[in-house]
Amino acid sequence: MPRPLDPLRSIKVKFGIVAAVMACTAILMVLWGYVLDFRARQTLPVAVLGSLVVAQLLAHGMTAPLREMTAAAKAMARGDYSRRVRATSRDEVGELAHAFNRMATDLAEVERQRREFVANVSHELRTPISALRAVLENVADGVTPATPQVLESALEQTERLGRLITQLLDLSRVDAGAARLDVSEIDVAAFIGDVTAEAGAGRPGCEIRADVIPGLHAVADRDRLHQVVANLLDNAVRHSPPGAPVTVTARPSDEGLVLEVADEGPGIPPSERARVFERFSMGTATQAARIGTPGGGTGLGLAIARWAVDLHDGDIRVLNTVRGCRIRVTIPRRPSTEADDLPQP
């Protein structure tokens, strides 16, 4: 049905117009009956009925969005987030309808992410558990001797499971809003040296180069910054070709401390660079190869890195490169300590 009052921006004006049109309709019909020599007791009911019909036609667009929102809300309660409201009005009800549609879209996206999160977590937990169970069953049945290589394989699966649980705990703090920054002055060169040594110990065959200006210092939370660099190094080392170096650079800038981790792997397409920091983000095969499960990855490391950078009021992004992948992190000179007042998990 048409909505003739939609161009008006105020619902009060609409109510006034409806009331005026009803009154005019009733008066005109009574006068018309008087001209035709009908009595008032005959024309008055017809006038009232006619004014109600006119009011219904005019007010249809005023109340229809509210009925649609009610139906859509009931559908959402059943898990259907596909319903939308026709929002053509420019008044307060129209603004409410637009806000409702945005909310429905956001809820649908949250529900999609929740389903993907549960499915991916289940998959990530099942993979190391299944592999560990297979190794232990073979050892217990005597099919495979308990050699150091076999036990090392079981240990790797256990460590992978432990990393996933640790990352999930970190993300639970993100969702709960429970985070704390313990900022202090950091010797960047010594800090990068410690992180690269840890990363190199986990993958002896990979070459990690550090390029840090001597004497460089920064004010940040050491543990959170360690999460950032360690996750970026883990992502880069895991997907760097054999024999290709991974480079970590640190330098000062007007904004603060700038850290970059670069590798010579397959890289990330420009259209997908904004999504690599989402949890379990899976795009094309190239992106999945970088942030998916190959090589023991969980798809959570970059999401945790972005969270830690956000706590510092910093910025993290994928840079344009001809070859490989380069991720830049900017930490301001003095991170905000608003998170210090948040409760601990």
C-alpha positions as CSV (number, residue, x, y, z in Angstrom):
1,M,0.0,0.0,0.0
2,P,1.2,3.6,-0.6
3,R,2.6,5.6,2.2
4,P,1.7,9.2,1.3
5,L,3.0,10.8,4.5
6,D,6.5,9.2,4.3
7,P,8.2,12.4,3.0
8,L,7.3,14.3,6.3
9,R,10.1,14.3,8.9
10,S,7.9,14.6,12.1
11,I,5.5,12.1,13.4
12,K,3.7,14.9,15.3
13,V,3.0,16.6,12.0
14,K,1.7,13.4,10.6
15,F,-0.7,12.9,13.5
16,G,-1.9,16.5,13.0
17,I,-2.5,16.0,9.3
18,V,-4.4,12.7,10.0
19,A,-6.6,14.4,12.5
20,A,-7.3,17.4,10.3
21,V,-8.1,15.2,7.3
22,M,-10.5,13.1,9.4
23,A,-12.3,16.2,10.6
24,C,-12.5,17.7,7.1
25,T,-13.7,14.4,5.6
26,A,-16.5,14.1,8.2
27,I,-17.6,17.7,7.8
28,L,-17.7,17.4,4.0
29,M,-19.7,14.2,4.1
30,V,-22.2,15.7,6.5
31,L,-22.5,18.8,4.3
32,W,-22.9,16.6,1.2
33,G,-25.7,14.7,2.9
34,Y,-27.3,18.0,3.9
35,V,-27.3,19.1,0.2
36,L,-28.9,15.8,-0.8
37,D,-31.6,16.2,1.9
38,F,-30.2,13.3,4.1
39,R,-30.8,13.5,7.8
40,A,-27.9,13.9,10.2
41,R,-28.5,10.5,11.8
42,Q,-28.0,9.0,8.3
43,T,-25.0,11.0,7.2
44,L,-23.1,11.1,10.5
45,P,-22.3,7.3,10.7
46,V,-21.3,7.4,7.0
47,A,-19.1,10.5,7.7
48,V,-17.4,8.8,10.6
49,L,-16.8,5.6,8.6
50,G,-15.4,7.5,5.7
51,S,-13.1,9.5,7.9
52,L,-11.8,6.3,9.5
53,V,-11.1,4.8,6.0
54,V,-9.2,7.9,5.0
55,A,-7.2,7.9,8.3
56,Q,-6.4,4.2,7.7
57,L,-5.0,5.0,4.3
58,L,-2.9,7.9,5.6
59,A,-1.7,6.2,8.8
60,H,-0.7,2.9,7.1
61,G,2.8,4.0,6.6
62,M,3.1,5.3,10.1
63,T,2.3,2.0,11.8
64,A,3.5,-0.6,9.3
65,P,7.2,-0.4,10.3
66,L,6.2,-1.0,13.9
67,R,4.2,-4.1,12.9
68,E,7.1,-5.3,10.7
69,M,9.6,-4.7,13.6
70,T,7.4,-6.8,15.9
71,A,7.3,-9.6,13.4
72,A,11.0,-9.4,12.8
73,A,11.8,-9.4,16.5
74,K,9.7,-12.6,17.0
75,A,11.6,-14.1,14.1
76,M,15.0,-13.2,15.7
77,A,13.9,-14.8,18.9
78,R,13.6,-18.0,16.8
79,G,17.1,-17.5,15.3
80,D,16.0,-16.0,12.0
81,Y,18.0,-12.8,11.4
82,S,17.1,-12.4,7.8
83,R,14.0,-10.3,8.3
84,R,14.3,-6.6,7.5
85,V,11.9,-3.7,7.9
86,R,10.8,-1.5,5.0
87,A,12.2,1.9,6.1
88,T,10.9,4.6,3.7
89,S,9.6,7.1,6.2
90,R,11.8,10.1,7.2
91,D,10.3,10.6,10.6
92,E,11.2,9.1,14.0
93,V,9.7,5.8,13.1
94,G,11.7,5.7,10.0
95,E,14.9,6.3,11.9
96,L,13.9,3.6,14.3
97,A,13.4,1.2,11.4
98,H,16.8,2.0,9.9
99,A,18.4,1.4,13.4
100,F,16.5,-1.8,13.6
101,N,17.8,-3.0,10.3
102,R,21.3,-2.1,11.2
103,M,20.9,-4.0,14.5
104,A,19.5,-7.0,12.6
105,T,22.5,-7.0,10.3
106,D,24.9,-6.8,13.2
107,L,23.2,-9.6,15.0
108,A,23.3,-11.7,11.9
109,E,27.0,-11.1,11.6
110,V,27.6,-11.9,15.2
111,E,25.6,-15.1,15.0
112,R,27.6,-16.1,11.8
113,Q,30.9,-15.4,13.6
114,R,29.7,-17.3,16.7
115,R,28.9,-20.3,14.6
116,E,32.2,-20.1,12.7
117,F,34.1,-19.6,16.0
118,V,32.5,-22.7,17.6
119,A,33.1,-24.8,14.5
120,N,36.7,-23.7,14.1
121,V,37.5,-24.1,17.8
122,S,36.0,-27.6,17.6
123,H,38.1,-28.4,14.6
124,E,41.3,-27.0,16.1
125,L,40.8,-28.9,19.3
126,R,39.9,-32.1,17.5
127,T,43.0,-32.1,15.3
128,P,45.8,-32.3,17.9
129,I,43.7,-34.5,20.2
130,S,43.1,-37.0,17.4
131,A,46.8,-37.0,16.4
132,L,47.9,-37.4,20.1
133,R,45.4,-40.2,20.6
134,A,46.6,-42.0,17.5
135,V,50.3,-41.8,18.7
136,L,49.5,-43.0,22.2
137,E,47.3,-45.8,20.9
138,N,50.0,-47.0,18.6
139,V,52.5,-46.9,21.5
140,A,50.2,-48.6,23.9
141,D,49.3,-51.4,21.4
142,G,53.0,-52.0,20.6
143,V,52.5,-51.0,16.9
144,T,55.0,-48.1,17.3
145,P,57.9,-48.2,19.7
146,A,58.2,-45.3,22.2
147,T,61.2,-43.7,20.4
148,P,62.3,-40.1,21.0
149,Q,60.9,-39.1,17.6
150,V,57.4,-40.6,18.4
151,L,57.4,-38.9,21.9
152,E,58.5,-35.6,20.3
153,S,55.5,-35.9,17.9
154,A,53.2,-36.3,20.8
155,L,54.8,-33.4,22.6
156,E,54.3,-31.2,19.6
157,Q,50.6,-31.9,19.5
158,T,50.3,-31.2,23.2
159,E,52.1,-27.9,22.8
160,R,49.8,-27.0,19.9
161,L,46.8,-27.8,22.1
162,G,48.3,-25.7,24.9
163,R,48.9,-22.7,22.6
164,L,45.3,-22.9,21.4
165,I,43.9,-22.9,24.9
166,T,46.2,-20.0,25.9
167,Q,45.0,-18.0,22.9
168,L,41.3,-18.8,23.7
169,L,41.9,-17.5,27.3
170,D,43.4,-14.3,25.9
171,L,40.4,-13.8,23.6
172,S,38.0,-14.5,26.5
173,R,39.6,-11.5,28.2
174,V,38.9,-9.4,25.1
175,D,35.3,-10.4,25.1
176,A,34.9,-9.7,28.8
177,G,36.7,-6.3,28.5
178,A,39.1,-7.4,31.2
179,A,42.6,-6.2,30.3
180,R,45.3,-4.3,32.0
181,L,48.3,-2.4,30.7
182,D,51.4,-2.4,32.9
183,V,53.5,0.1,31.0
184,S,57.2,0.5,31.6
185,E,60.3,1.7,29.6
186,I,61.6,-1.1,27.4
187,D,65.0,-1.5,25.8
188,V,63.7,-2.4,22.3
189,A,67.0,-4.0,21.1
190,A,67.1,-6.4,24.1
191,F,63.4,-7.0,23.9
192,I,63.5,-7.9,20.2
193,G,66.6,-10.1,20.8
194,D,64.7,-12.1,23.5
195,V,61.6,-12.6,21.3
196,T,63.6,-13.6,18.2
197,A,65.7,-16.0,20.3
198,E,62.5,-17.7,21.5
199,A,61.1,-17.9,18.0
200,G,64.3,-19.2,16.6
201,A,64.5,-21.9,19.3
202,G,61.1,-23.2,18.3
203,R,62.1,-23.4,14.6
204,P,65.9,-24.0,14.4
205,G,65.9,-24.2,10.6
206,C,64.5,-20.6,10.1
207,E,66.7,-17.5,10.0
208,I,65.4,-14.5,11.9
209,R,67.1,-11.2,11.4
210,A,66.7,-8.2,13.7
211,D,67.4,-4.7,12.6
212,V,67.0,-2.4,15.6
213,I,68.6,1.0,16.2
214,P,70.9,0.8,19.2
215,G,69.7,2.6,22.3
216,L,66.1,2.7,21.2
217,H,63.6,2.7,24.0
218,A,59.8,2.7,24.2
219,V,57.1,2.9,26.8
220,A,54.7,-0.1,26.5
221,D,53.4,-3.2,28.3
222,R,56.2,-5.7,27.8
223,D,54.0,-8.8,28.0
224,R,51.4,-7.5,25.6
225,L,54.1,-6.3,23.2
226,H,55.7,-9.7,23.5
227,Q,52.4,-11.2,22.4
228,V,52.3,-9.0,19.3
229,V,55.9,-9.7,18.1
230,A,55.8,-13.4,19.0
231,N,52.5,-13.9,17.1
232,L,53.7,-12.0,14.1
233,L,57.0,-13.9,14.1
234,D,55.2,-17.2,14.4
235,N,52.9,-16.3,11.5
236,A,55.9,-15.2,9.4
237,V,58.2,-18.1,10.2
238,R,55.5,-20.7,9.6
239,H,54.9,-19.5,6.1
240,S,58.3,-18.3,5.0
241,P,60.0,-20.5,2.3
242,P,62.8,-22.8,3.5
243,G,66.0,-20.8,3.7
244,A,64.3,-17.4,3.3
245,P,64.9,-15.0,6.2
246,V,62.3,-13.3,8.4
247,T,63.2,-9.8,9.3
248,V,62.2,-7.8,12.3
249,T,62.8,-4.0,12.2
250,A,62.3,-1.4,14.9
251,R,62.7,2.3,14.5
252,P,61.4,5.5,16.1
253,S,58.9,7.8,14.4
254,D,56.8,10.9,15.1
255,E,54.0,8.6,16.2
256,G,56.2,6.5,18.5
257,L,57.7,3.1,18.1
258,V,57.3,1.3,14.7
259,L,57.8,-2.4,14.4
260,E,57.8,-4.4,11.2
261,V,57.9,-8.1,10.6
262,A,58.5,-9.2,7.0
263,D,58.8,-12.5,5.3
264,E,59.1,-13.9,1.7
265,G,56.1,-16.1,1.8
266,P,53.0,-16.2,-0.4
267,G,51.8,-12.8,0.9
268,I,48.2,-11.6,1.5
269,P,46.0,-10.2,-1.3
270,P,45.0,-6.6,-0.9
271,S,41.3,-7.4,-0.7
272,E,41.9,-9.7,2.2
273,R,44.3,-7.7,4.3
274,A,41.7,-6.1,6.5
275,R,40.3,-9.6,7.4
276,V,43.5,-11.3,8.5
277,F,43.1,-9.8,12.0
278,E,39.7,-11.5,12.5
279,R,39.4,-14.6,14.5
280,F,39.7,-17.8,12.4
281,S,39.4,-15.6,9.3
282,M,39.3,-17.9,6.2
283,G,39.4,-16.3,2.8
284,T,41.0,-17.5,-0.4
285,A,43.5,-20.3,-0.5
286,T,46.4,-17.9,-0.2
287,Q,45.0,-16.3,2.9
288,A,44.1,-19.6,4.5
289,A,47.6,-20.8,3.8
290,R,48.9,-17.9,5.8
291,I,46.5,-17.8,8.8
292,G,44.8,-21.1,8.7
293,T,45.9,-24.3,10.3
294,P,48.9,-25.4,8.2
295,G,52.0,-25.8,10.2
296,G,50.2,-25.8,13.5
297,G,48.6,-22.4,13.3
298,T,45.3,-21.7,15.0
299,G,44.1,-18.6,13.1
300,L,44.0,-16.7,16.4
301,G,47.5,-15.2,16.6
302,L,46.9,-12.1,14.5
303,A,43.6,-11.5,16.3
304,I,45.4,-11.5,19.6
305,A,48.1,-9.2,18.1
306,R,45.5,-6.7,17.0
307,W,43.9,-6.8,20.5
308,A,47.2,-6.1,22.2
309,V,48.0,-3.2,19.8
310,D,44.5,-1.7,20.4
311,L,45.2,-1.8,24.1
312,H,48.1,0.5,23.4
313,D,46.0,2.8,21.2
314,G,48.3,1.7,18.4
315,D,47.8,0.6,14.8
316,I,48.5,-2.7,13.0
317,R,48.2,-3.2,9.3
318,V,49.5,-5.2,6.3
319,L,51.7,-3.1,4.0
320,N,51.8,-3.2,0.3
321,T,54.8,-5.3,-0.8
322,V,56.0,-6.7,-4.1
323,R,57.0,-10.0,-2.5
324,G,56.0,-11.7,0.7
325,C,54.2,-10.1,3.6
326,R,55.1,-7.1,5.8
327,I,53.1,-6.2,8.8
328,R,53.7,-2.8,10.6
329,V,52.8,-2.1,14.2
330,T,52.8,1.4,15.6
331,I,52.9,2.0,19.3
332,P,52.4,5.6,20.5
333,R,54.9,7.3,22.7
334,R,52.7,7.1,25.8
335,P,49.9,4.5,25.5
336,S,46.7,5.2,27.2
337,T,46.4,3.6,30.6
338,E,42.6,3.7,30.7
339,A,42.6,-0.1,30.7
340,D,44.5,0.0,34.1
341,D,41.2,0.6,35.8
342,L,39.5,-2.4,34.3
343,P,38.9,-5.5,36.5
344,Q,41.3,-8.4,36.2
345,P,39.9,-11.7,34.8
